[in-house]
Amino acid sequence: MSELTSSHDRFFKSIFSVKAEAGDFLSNYLPEEVAGLLKLDTLELGKDTYVDPELQERLSDLVYRVDTTYGGPAVVYILFEHKSYPEPLIAFYLLRYMVKIWGQLVEQGVNNLPPIIPLVLYHGAATWKEAKKLGKLVEHHPALQSFLPDFHFLFYNLVQYRAEDIKGAIPLRAALLLLKSIFDPELKEWLRLIFELLGRLEWPEYADYFEKVMHYLESNPDKITEQDLHQAVIDAYGDMKENAMPGLTQSWVQKVIQKGRQEGLQEGLQQGLLTDARESVLDILESRFGAVPSPPADLINQIDDPAVLKTLRKKAVTVATMEDFRQILEQIKGN
């Protein structure tokens, strides 16, 4: 499996590749009639990824197999997909995953294919307006309906959940709250709640999840300042003095504010600024013309020059049509 370039994807996988957290999510968020069909204590994480190489910077997947409680297929596959920005063709990409999973089983001699339940967790800043059914992507006459494959996926927009609606054990709740709030300007306020939750865990589980959270925050220095991160940890532990904090907490806080890591911070900040610049262009286009098609979106996400992105942001505001903007992108690509 290739290394994921997105800090959001890395954090998502660090949480949901843990069987306990995946099972906790499924037991709390699957529809009851679906959860009742699954023996969640039999969850088994697959070792393969089903993302095509050319899509690895845009998509990530986790696939679990689980035994059933009923007399039908003995196994169901559960496909987790995470998104931090809207993806117009997500239903199509999920179909590609599903076909690959079934294809692998056919090669192994399986004739009765198992059901696959696709789930999408979304926590981006932009409003999700994309189709949640494959059939919505295909323009067709009603007489052709019977020839089209179709399915819908379970969709969880974490941004729309209130804090009190986030369910599950402490590790899952803390992770979902962090994904929910990572793009929120008030992230530092959310961190107090997240750190308070983690502080209830016993060692070494506390150390494991605190480290995952801090890695994620360190990878997004544009979302939280060193001072605010430091203060959030101090505030979360109440009356505990800084020198009496749990050992790992104190070492991470010191690492966050350590001057010797400025070079890494600057590199991370630059990547964060580039990501924000790309998202700004895409948000403007979406607000003016609706969902941005994949080819233009792909090109924008590949641009690493801040000056070019600044120019594109201005063009996104002034162009008359999406086609005009597409032509500008092609000219830039040609140069």
N, C-alpha and C positions, 0 to 999 in steps of 0.2 A: 504494500500500500504506500503510495507516495505521500510525502509530508504535506500537510495542508498549509497553505500560505495565510489563511485568515485566522486571526486570533479568536474570533467568534466560533469558527468551526472547531478549532483545537479545544476550546473550553467545552463546547457542546459534547465533543467525543470523549473528553476526559471524564465527564459526568455520566453520560448515557451508555458508555461502554462498560460501566459497572452494573452487573446484573441486578443488584439490590435496588439501584436507582431507577433502572429501566422498568423493573417490576413494580416499584412504588408508583411510578408515573402511570403505567397502564392500569393498575388497580384503581387509581383515583380519577383518571380522566377518560378512559374508554367508556362508551355507552354501556350501561349495565347489562343489556341483553347480549352484548359482545363479550364483555369481561367474563360473564358467567359460562361461556363456552370454552374458556381457556384455563389450563392448569399453569398458572403463572409461576409456580415454584419449579417448573420444568424448563424455564427460559434457558436458551443456550445461544450465545453470541456467535454469529458466523465469522469466519476468518477472512472472507473475500470482500472486496469492494466491487460494486457493479457500475461505478461511474466511468464513462468513457474517458480516455486520457485527455482529450481536448477540452473536457468540461471540468477537470479536477480543480481549477481555480474558482469555479462558480458553484460547484455542488459538492456535497458530502453525504455519505449514506452510512447507516448502521442497520444490519439485518439480524433479527433474532428468529429462531425457530422455537415453537412451543407446542406441547401436546394439548389435545382437546379433551373435553369432558363428555362429548356426545359420540354417537355411533357412526359419524361420517368420517372424513379424512382424519388420519391419526395426528397430522401435524399441520399447523398454520404458520406462515411466515409473517413477521411484522417488520415493515420497512420504515425506519425513521429517517426523515429528511429535515434539515435545519436551514432556515433562510434568515438573513439579516437585512435583506432588501427584497422588494417585490420581483417576482420572476414570472413573466407572462406565460411561458411555456412549461411551467412546473408540472402540469398534468401529463404533458407529453414526455418529459424526462422521467417521471415516475413510471410511465408505461414501459420505457426502455429498460429501466431497472427490473421491472416485473418480468419482462420477456427474457432477460438475461438469467434471472433466477430460475424460471421454468426451463429455459434451454439447458442450463447446467444439469438440472434434474433429469431431463430427457436423455442427455448423454450418459447419465448414470443408470439408465434403464427404467426410469419411473414412467409409468403410463397414465396413472391417475394423478393429475397435478393438484397440489394443495392450494387452498386459498391464500392470498396475500393481502394484508391490511396495510395500506399506505397511510402514514401520518406525517403531517408537516407542522413543525414548530416555527413560528415567525415572531420576531421581536424588533423589526426595523422601525425607523423613525417615520418613513413614508407610509401613507394609508394603503392597505392592500386592496386592490380593485380587480385582481386577476381571477380568472375562471377557476372554480373548484371542481369542475367536471371536465373530463376529456372531450366529451361531445360538444362542449361550448366552443372548442377551438376549431371545429370543422364546420365550415359553411356548407349547407346542403339543403336539398329539397326534402320535404317530409316523406316523399315516396322512397327516398334512399336511406331512411333512418335505420332500417333493419340490417343494412350492410356495414354499419359503423360500429367499431368497438367503443365501449363507454364504461366509465366507472367514476366514482367520486372519491376523494380522499378526505380523511379526518383532518381538520384544520384548527390549530390552536394559536390564536394571536395573543401572545403573552402581554402585550402592551395594554390590551383592553381588560385584563384581569385586575381587580382591586387586590390590595395586599391581603385582605382577609379571605379572598377567594382562592389564594394559592394553597393547595392542599398537599399532604404528604408528610413524610418524616423530615427531620431537620436538614439533612444534606440536600434533598431534592428541593425543599422550599427555598433554601438559601440560593441554590443554583438558578432556579426559575426567577426569583426576585432580582438576581443580578442580571440575567439576560433581559428581563423586563425593563430594567432601569439604566442599562449601559449607555443608551443614547439620550437619557433624560438630563436636562441641565441641572436638575436637583439630585444628581447621582450621590453626592456626598451625604445627603439626608437619608437616602436608601441604605447607604453603607452602614450606618449606625445600626439599623435593624438587622442587616445581614450579619454583621460581626457579632451582634448580641445572640443571634441564633446559633452561630458556630461556637460561641463560647459555652453553650450548653452541652456540647459533645464531649465524650470522654477521650483521653489520649489512648491510642495514637490516631483514632479517627479524626479528632480535631486537627491534628497536625497535617494530615493528608488533605483535608478539604480547605483548610486555611491556605495551604501552599498553592492549591489549584486556583483559588480566588485571587491570590496575590499575583500569580503568574499572569492571569487574565488582565488584571488591572495594570500591571506593568507593561503589558503589550498594547495598552490604550492610554498612553500618557496625555493625549489630547482631551480625554474625557474627565480626568481628575488630576488636580495638581498634587505635588508631593506634600505640600502643607495640609491640604484638605484630607488627603489619605491618612496622613499621620494623625490628624485631629479626630478623624472618624474612628480610628482604632482606640485612641485614648478615651473618647466619649463613650464608646460601646462598653468599655470595661469599668465604667462608673468611677467608684472611689479608689480603684486599684491604681497605685502609683506606677509611673512608667517603668521604674526599675524593678517592679514586682510583677510585671506582665508575664504570662506564660512565655517560656524561652523562645519558642518559634515566633510568636507574635513580635517580641521585642527585636529579634534578629532581622525579621522582614521589614519592620519600620525603619530600623537603622539603615538597611540596604536601600530602601526607597529614597531616603534623604542623603545618602552618601554622595559626596561630591565626585568621587572617583568614577561614578557610572554615568557621567554627563555625556560621554560619547555615544553610549548605547541609547540614552534618553533622547538625544538629538536625532539619531537615526530613526527611532520609533516615532518621534514627533513628526518627522518629515513624512513617514509612511502614513501616519494618521491624517496629516494635512492633505496629502494626495487623495486619500480615500474620501475625505470630506468634500474636496473640490470635485471629484467625479460624481459623488452623490448629489451635489448641488446642481450640476448640469442636468443630470437625469431627472431630478425633482422638478426643475423648471420646464423641461420638455414634457414631462407627464402632466403637469398642471395645465399646459397649453394645448397639448395634442392627444392626451390620453396615454395608455400604456405604450412604453417605448419598445419597438420591435427588437428582437435579439441581435441582429447584425449591428445596428448602431450602438446598442448598449455594450456589446462585446468590445467594439473598437474604443469606446470611451473608457472602459475599465482597463484597457491595455496601455493607456497614455500615462507616462511618468514625468512629463514635462509640465511644471506648474504654470509656465507662461502660456503654453498651448491650451491648458484647461481654463485659464483665465479668459483667453480669447473665445473659447467655445461657450463659456458661460454668457458672455455678451451676445454672441450669435444666437444662443438659445432664446434670449429675450426678444430679439429683433426679427428673426427669420419669419417668413410668411407661412411656410408649411414644413412638415417633417421631411418631405422629399428634398426641399432646399437645404435643410440641415444635413441630410444624408450626403448630398453632393459636396458640401463643405468638408465633411469627414473624409470622403474619398480623396479629395484634393490633399488633405493633410497626410493621409496614409501614403499617397503617391510621392509626396516630398520626403 
